[in-house]
Amino acid sequence: MNLTWRITNVVFFLCATFFTAGLPAAEFQSIFDGESLNGWKAREMKYWSVRDGAITGQSTPENPCKANQFMAWQGGDVADFELKLKFRVTGNGCNSGVQFRSVLRPDGLAVGYQADIFQSGGYLGGVCDEIHTRKGPELLSANGKKTVIDASGKRTATDLAQVATMKPMGEWNDYHIIATGQKIILEINGVKSTELIDQEVGQFDLSGFLGLQLRSGAPMTVQFKDIYLKNYKLP
């Protein structure tokens, strides 16, 4: 165990302690300082940096991404919470997402809910099941739908009033995630994109880690900034 390794891990511990202590219930608090990756960590840091005041994930032909990557917040698990952030993305179908109430496996892959990001359609602003582990499609509730999953896993979807859209390429988009108990509501650019009530026995998640995804595949760049978290209930 060399000195550099020990110092790095002490820094991460102190950052995690600071952020957790700074998140009183029912108050929005910034969890990204806009300048560094303090309080955030990924298994493969070579894809991540801070650029334009944003956490930036990037893959290139020279540095390809062959498996989904996750930049995980080090401030502890989230349970009942709200998250607000801005994002923009180019390349690879604009395919990314925000992972929440999830488990991070030793190989760096995530299992659990994802607030999806895509160029358009049902996946944009929908709730996905990352590393699919249940019956039915990975998209649990699509853009423009309210979906109830009953205890047996049966899904019933009804239409919402609107469908969310992304802003023109290069502009920042707003994401708002609300999770309380078994209900999840997502909003993109002020429009309620989906609502999920997940009652499937053995499948719904009530707490877990929070992270940002860089999608495997074609070269892409995704950025996240102005990240604010409100905890209602700490696990």
Secondary structure, DSSP 8 states (H G I E B T S, - for coil): --HHHHHHHHHHHHHHHHHHHT--BT-EEE---SS--TTEEES-GGGEEEETTEEEEEE-SSS-B-S-EEEEESS--BSEEEEEEEEEEESGGG-EEEEEEEEE-TTS-EEEEEEEE-SSSTTTT-EEEES--SSS-SEEE-TTEEEEE-TTS-EEEEE-S------STTS-EEEEEEEETTEEEEEETTEEEEEEEE--TTT--S-BEEEEEE-SBS-EEEEEEEEEEEEEE--
